[in-house]
Amino acid sequence: MNLIEQPIIDEGFIQNLIPQKWPFVMVDKLLYFSNEKITSGFTIKADNLFNTNNKFQAAGLIENMAQSVALHTGYSYFLKEEKAPTGYIGSIKKAEIFKLPKTNQELITNVSILHDIMGVTLVKVDVECKNEIIASSEMKTVLAK
């Protein structure tokens, strides 16, 4: 069940849910949220630090995936009216980049929570652009204690 009634597109609100700050923010929309899944959006701007020669680089895609997981954590804690802890990438497994998106294109990042035990979360992530999967990975994130 989606726990948001409509997409959240307020960039300031989104930035308050994640620990990263400009110019290192790689999510700008919350499109879907449940306990098991999140879908984020991100429009690639020309001044993005991972944008080179009109292409969004692989490191930016990986960071977008990680920040989508952080957005899930941040929104979960927001709903509980608690401050979200900082999290870290524990490991990246099976990361594949199929295509680099261009400036002004929108990424739609789908995260499925596979396991979440004692602050360690294992997720599967797919990044879409123009209805095509352009990157995927499995990640393990760890909350700071």
N, C-alpha and C positions, 0 to 999 in steps of 0.2 A: 504494500500500500504506500503510495506517494504521500509523504508527510508535509509537502508544500502544496499550496493551492494553485499557485502560478509561478513561473520562473522568477527567480530573484536576479535582477540585472543592475542593482545598485552597487557599483564598483567599490565605493567606500565601505559599505556593509560587508561585502565579500572580503575585502582586505583586512577587516577587523576579525575575521574568522580564521585567518591563517597567520603564521608567524613571519612570513616573508613580507618585505616592504619594497616599494618602488626603488630601483628599477628592476627588481628581481621577482615581480609578480607575474605568474603564468596562468592564472585563472581569473575570469572576470564575470562569470555567470554561474548560478546554481539552477540547473534545469530540472533535476529530479533528485529526491532524497528518500531513502528508507533505511532501516537498520542494516540491510544487507547490500545495498547498492547506492551509488551516487552517479549522477551525470553532470559534468561541468562543461562550461563553454569558455572559449578564449578566442578573441579576435586578435590576430597578429598585426601589430602596428609597425610602421616603418622605423620608429626609434627604439624598437625592442633590442636589448643587448645581444640576443641570440639570432638576430636577423642580419644575414650577410648576403650581399648581392641579390636582394629581393627574395631570399629563401630563409626559412626558419630552420635552424640547424638541429641535428640529432640531440645535442645536449639540452636544448630548449624543450624538445618533445619529452625527454626523460624527466626534466624538471616539472613540466606540465602534469605528467602522470603522478609524480610524488605530491605535488601541491593539490591535486584532486583528492588524494587520500587525506591530506591535511585538512582539506575543506570538509570532508566527511566528519572527521574528528571535531573540528571547530564548530560545525553546525550541531552535532550531537550534544556538545557541551553547552552551546547557546540555548538549546531547547530545555536543558536541565538547569539553566540559569547559573552555570558555573564557568569559571575561567578554564579554557582549554590548555592542557599541558603542551609543551614543545615536543615534537617528534622528530625522529631521524630515520633515514633510510638505513636499514640493517643489511639488506642485500637486494640485488637485482638479478633475476634469473630469467633466462630466455628472452632477453630484450631483442626485439627485431624492429628495424626501421625500414619500411618498404618504399617510402616516398617522402620527400621534404616539401612541406606546404609553402605557399608564397605569401608575401605581404598582403594584408587585408582579407585573407581567408580566415574562416572560423573553424576552430577545432572543437569537436564534440568528444569528450573523454568519458568513457563508461568504466566504472570501477565496480567489481564484484568482490565483496568481502568473503573470502574462503574460510578463514579461521581468525578468531580474535580472542586471545587468551592472555590474561595478565599483562596487558599493555603491548603485546606483540601481535601485529596484525599481518596476515598473509592475504594478498589481493591479486586478482587478475585484472589487467587494464588493457583496454583497446582504445586507440585514438582514431577518430574518423575525420575526414575532411571531404566535403562534397560527396557524402554518402559512400565513401570508400575507406576501408581500414588502411591507415598509413603507418601505424606503429602498434606494437603490443609488447607486453612484458608481464612477468610475475614479480612482485616486490614484497619484501618483508619490511615493515616499519616498526619502530620501537618508540614508545613514549618515554620521555625523560622522567626520572623519579625524583 
